[in-house]
Amino acid sequence: MVKWTEEERRIIRGVWEKVDIDEIGEELWARALIVYPWIDRYFGSFGDIFTTTAILKNPKLAALGKVVLSALDTAVKNMDNVKAMYAPLSRQHYEKIKVDPDNFRVSYYPDVQATNSSSFGRMHHNYHRLQTQS
């Protein structure tokens, strides 16, 4: 289990309070697919995601982005119990969808100090790493 220092908790909450789940959620997978087009293999049931225009207009991707960020919101609010809360979801990602936990690195706010974004990214990465090891 990850043990957070009070400073890390403060940093993570500080970064997270800047996140607009609705706005960024809609952009999340569009950005990911445009920058990392090889992840399209995880979205075979999402219809046309073969052009930038199709990706940007795909309502399934926008909805999934909001779901993912809502799950992260829950993680931030429950930092001491992330492993137990997300074990089923993480197992699905690892076993069924075959998502490598190393794919989870987060940095949306370039103006946030490196320690802040790396702490947040580490939270998300450690969550998935721990879940797939259980």
N, C-alpha and C positions, 0 to 999 in steps of 0.2 A: 504494500500500500504506500502511496505517495504521502509524505508528511510535508505539509506546507508551513512555511514560517509565516509569521504575521505580516512581514514585509511582502512576501509573495502574494498572500491573500489580498493585501491592500492594492498591490499592482494589478493583479488579475481583475479585481472588482472595478478598479479605476479605468482600465482599458475597456472592460465589458460594458460599463455604463454608457460608453460612447456609441455602442452598436445599436443601430435601428434595424431590428429583426425584419420588419416588412420591406424596407428599402434594400438592405444588403442581401437579405434572403433571396429576393428576386434576381439579384445579380450573381449570386454565389456560384452556381453551376455553369452559368453562361461564361463567366470569367475563367473558371477552371477548364471548361471544354475548349475555349478559344486558345488558351495558353498551353494546355496539355491535351491536345486532340486525341491522343492514344487512350485516354480514359473513357472514350465513347463506348468501349466494350462493356462497361458497367450499366449502360443505359439503353440496351437493345429494345426495350418495350416502350421507349419514350417517343417513338415516331421519328420524323425527319430531324436529325441533328447533324447534317452533313455540310451545312453552310453557316456562316456567321449569322445571317439573317434568320435562318430557321432556328438556330440556338437561342437567339435573343427573343424570339416570339413564342417559344415553347412553354406553355402554361404548366406542364408537368415538372419541368426543371425549376421554374419559379416557385411552385408549391413545395417541392422537395427542399429547396434552399431554406424556406421558412421553417420547415420541419427540423432540419439540421440545426439551425440557429436556435430554435426553441429548445432542442435537446441540450445544446451548449449552455443556454440560459439556466436550465435545470441543474446542469453540472456545476456552474459557478455558484449557484445557491446551495449546493450540497457537496462541497469539495471534500468533506470527510467521508462521504458514502458513495462516491462515484462508482467504484467497482461493483458494489452490490446492485445499484440502481440500473446500471447499463450492461450487465453481463449478457442478458439475452440479445440485445441489439448488437453488441460487439461480436458475439459468437456468430450471429447471422452474417455480419460483414466479413468476418474472417473465413468461416466455413462455407457459406452458401454463395456469397457474392465474390469471394476471393480477393478482398481488398487488403493490400499489404499495409500494416499499421504505420510503416515509415512514410506513407503518402500523406499523413496528417500533420502538416506544418502550416501555421496560420500567421499571416502578417498583413493586415488590411490598412492599418494606419501608419503611413510612413513618418509622420511627425512624432510618433511615440518613441521614446528612447529605446534603444536596442534591448536593454534588460527587460523592459516592460513587454515588448512583443515576444521576446524569446521565452519569458515566463509563461505567457498565455499559450504560445505554441507548444511549450513543454507540457503544459497541463493537458492539452488535447492529445498530444502524442502519447504521453504516459497513460492516459486513460485507455487508449486503444491497445497499447503494448501490454498493459496489465490484464486487460480483458481477454486478449487472445492467448495469454499464458495460463489462464485458469482452467 
